[in-house]
């Protein structure tokens, strides 16, 4: 069987398979290409608003590294790392 790359193949148990397409996400990114990581300058995928009012921006890598330790000091966390998996 030739399944397209990125397609989900589900077996129905009788030695045949059906190919399902992933639905397009209706969620749009809030962060833009102008939002940059405060540590490395890459495109930001995480925005942390601190209880003090300041904001920190992180790329996916630095967001993964710093999100847990800083979460207690945050009033809001916008995490768009999951949008990287859709392309």
C-alpha positions as CSV (number, residue, x, y, z in Angstrom):
1,X,0.0,0.0,0.0
2,X,1.2,3.5,-0.8
3,X,0.2,6.0,1.9
4,X,1.1,9.6,1.4
5,X,3.6,11.0,3.8
6,X,1.9,12.6,6.8
7,X,-1.3,10.7,6.3
8,X,-2.6,8.5,9.1
9,X,-3.1,4.9,8.3
10,X,-5.7,2.9,10.3
11,X,-6.1,-0.8,10.0
12,X,-9.7,-2.1,10.3
13,X,-8.5,-5.6,11.3
14,X,-9.2,-7.5,8.1
15,X,-5.9,-6.9,6.3
16,X,-7.1,-3.7,4.6
17,X,-6.4,-0.2,5.6
18,X,-8.0,3.2,5.2
19,X,-6.0,6.4,4.8
20,X,-7.3,9.3,6.8
21,X,-6.3,12.9,6.2
22,X,-5.5,15.0,9.2
23,X,-8.0,17.9,9.5
24,X,-6.6,21.3,8.9
25,X,-6.2,23.3,12.1
26,X,-8.5,26.3,12.5
27,X,-6.3,27.7,15.2
28,X,-4.2,30.7,14.1
29,X,-1.0,31.8,15.6
30,X,-1.0,34.9,17.8
31,X,2.7,35.3,17.9
32,X,4.2,36.7,14.6
33,X,7.6,36.5,12.9
34,X,8.4,39.8,14.5
35,X,8.2,38.2,18.0
36,X,11.8,37.0,18.7
37,X,13.3,34.8,21.5
38,X,14.9,36.9,24.2
39,X,17.8,34.4,24.4
40,X,18.7,33.5,20.9
41,X,16.7,35.8,18.5
42,X,14.9,32.9,16.8
43,X,11.1,33.2,16.2
44,X,9.2,33.1,19.4
45,X,6.7,30.3,20.1
46,X,6.2,31.0,23.8
47,X,5.2,34.3,25.4
48,X,5.3,34.5,29.2
49,X,3.6,37.5,30.9
50,X,5.0,37.9,34.4
51,X,3.0,38.9,37.4
52,X,5.2,42.0,37.6
53,X,3.9,43.0,34.2
54,X,6.9,42.2,32.1
55,X,6.9,39.8,29.1
56,X,9.4,37.2,28.1
57,X,9.6,35.6,24.6
58,X,11.1,32.2,23.9
59,X,11.7,30.0,20.9
60,X,10.4,26.4,21.1
61,X,13.8,25.2,22.4
62,X,14.2,27.8,25.1
63,X,10.5,27.7,26.0
64,X,10.9,24.0,26.7
65,X,14.0,24.7,28.8
66,X,12.6,27.6,30.9
67,X,8.8,27.2,31.0
68,X,8.6,25.0,34.1
69,X,10.9,27.0,36.3
70,X,9.3,30.3,35.4
71,X,5.6,29.2,35.5
72,X,5.2,30.2,39.1
73,X,6.1,33.8,38.3
74,X,3.7,34.0,35.3
75,X,0.3,35.4,35.1
76,X,-0.2,34.2,31.6
77,X,1.6,31.7,29.3
78,X,0.9,31.6,25.6
79,X,2.4,28.4,24.2
80,X,2.3,27.9,20.4
81,X,4.9,25.2,20.1
82,X,2.3,22.7,18.9
83,X,1.8,24.8,15.7
84,X,5.3,23.7,14.6
85,X,4.0,20.1,14.1
86,X,1.4,21.1,11.6
87,X,3.6,21.8,8.7
